[in-house]
Amino acid sequence: MEIKAKYFFRVFILILILALVSLIISFFSKINFIDSLRILFGFLYVLFLPGFVLSYVFFPKSKKYYKEIDEDKNSIDFIERISLSFALSVAIVPLVIFYFNLFGVKINFVNSFLIISIIISLSIAALYFRYKKSKNYFD
């Protein structure tokens, strides 16, 4: 139970820091606090989160859960994961949105939000099934 409390505390601190950065941005610019908050969280949602989750799909965290993968060969440290997450998001998100546009789905806010949510959900599902498969296989 302590791990959950520590996790929620870290998430709370992260949201508090983002709100503080948004407040600083709104103080020094002509946009209001809500718009700066929307820009900051939108930036993280579009340009960071999909790539961050995909980086865990491509490069597992540790050998603890995935025993068939060599830890030294395929694991990356946190700084590499953050920089790779921006690159993966910039590469994957526009590509998927433009392919959906080829199928007749118009590019707007709601569709982009849903497409990014689908990318994140599919990546989390892949992580879950990989973890479940490796746990059943090696236990």
C-alpha positions in Angstrom: 0.0 0.0 0.0 2.9 2.3 0.6 4.0 2.1 -3.1 0.6 3.4 -4.2 0.8 6.3 -1.8 4.3 7.1 -3.0 3.1 6.9 -6.6 0.2 9.2 -6.0 2.4 11.6 -4.1 4.8 11.8 -7.1 1.9 12.3 -9.5 0.5 15.1 -7.3 3.9 16.8 -7.1 4.3 16.5 -10.9 0.8 18.1 -11.5 1.7 20.8 -9.0 4.9 21.6 -10.7 3.2 21.8 -14.1 0.5 24.1 -12.6 3.3 26.3 -11.2 5.1 26.4 -14.6 1.8 27.3 -16.2 1.3 30.1 -13.6 4.7 31.5 -14.4 4.0 31.3 -18.1 0.7 33.1 -17.7 2.4 35.8 -15.5 5.1 36.6 -18.0 2.9 36.4 -21.2 -0.4 37.7 -22.3 -2.3 34.4 -22.1 -4.4 33.6 -19.1 -3.7 30.7 -16.7 -6.3 28.3 -18.1 -4.9 28.7 -21.7 -1.3 28.2 -20.5 -2.4 25.1 -18.5 -4.1 23.8 -21.6 -1.0 24.4 -23.7 1.3 22.8 -21.2 -0.8 19.7 -20.7 -1.6 19.4 -24.4 2.1 19.6 -25.2 2.8 16.8 -22.8 -0.1 14.7 -24.0 0.8 15.1 -27.7 4.6 15.2 -27.7 5.6 13.2 -24.7 3.1 10.6 -23.4 2.6 8.4 -26.6 6.3 8.1 -27.1 7.0 7.5 -23.4 4.6 4.5 -23.4 5.9 3.3 -26.7 9.5 3.4 -25.4 8.4 0.9 -22.7 7.0 -1.3 -25.5 10.2 -1.2 -27.5 12.7 -1.2 -24.6 11.4 -3.0 -21.5 12.3 -1.6 -18.1 14.1 -4.5 -16.6 14.9 -8.1 -16.7 12.7 -8.6 -13.6 9.5 -8.9 -15.6 10.8 -10.0 -19.0 13.3 -12.8 -18.3 13.8 -13.7 -21.9 15.3 -10.2 -22.7 18.9 -9.4 -21.9 18.9 -6.4 -19.6 22.2 -4.9 -20.8 21.3 -5.2 -24.4 17.7 -3.8 -24.6 17.2 -1.6 -21.6 17.8 2.1 -21.6 18.2 4.6 -18.8 15.7 7.3 -17.9 17.3 10.2 -19.8 17.5 8.1 -23.0 13.9 7.1 -22.4 12.7 10.7 -22.1 14.6 11.9 -25.2 13.4 8.9 -27.2 9.8 9.5 -26.1 9.8 12.9 -27.7 11.3 11.5 -30.9 8.8 8.6 -31.0 5.9 10.9 -30.4 6.9 13.3 -33.1 7.3 10.4 -35.5 4.3 8.2 -34.6 1.5 10.6 -33.8 1.5 12.7 -37.0 1.9 9.6 -39.1 -1.1 7.8 -37.6 -3.2 11.0 -37.8 -2.4 11.5 -41.5 -3.1 7.8 -42.2 -6.5 8.2 -40.5 -7.0 11.3 -42.7 -6.4 9.1 -45.8 -9.2 6.9 -44.6 -11.6 9.8 -44.5 -11.3 10.8 -40.8 -11.1 14.6 -40.6 -8.3 16.1 -38.6 -9.8 18.1 -35.7 -9.3 18.3 -31.9 -11.6 15.5 -30.9 -10.3 13.0 -33.5 -6.7 13.8 -32.7 -7.4 13.3 -29.0 -9.1 10.0 -29.7 -6.3 8.8 -32.0 -3.6 9.7 -29.4 -5.7 7.9 -26.8 -5.9 4.8 -29.0 -2.1 4.9 -29.5 -1.6 5.1 -25.7 -4.2 2.4 -25.0 -2.8 0.0 -27.5 0.7 0.5 -26.1 -0.4 -0.1 -22.6 -2.4 -3.2 -23.7 0.8 -4.5 -25.4 2.8 -4.0 -22.2 0.1 -5.7 -20.2 -0.1 -8.8 -22.4 3.7 -9.0 -22.7 4.0 -8.9 -18.9 1.2 -11.4 -18.5 2.7 -13.8 -21.1 6.2 -13.6 -19.6 4.8 -14.1 -16.0 2.8 -17.2 -17.0 5.6 -18.6 -19.1 8.3 -18.4 -16.5 6.4 -19.1 -13.4 
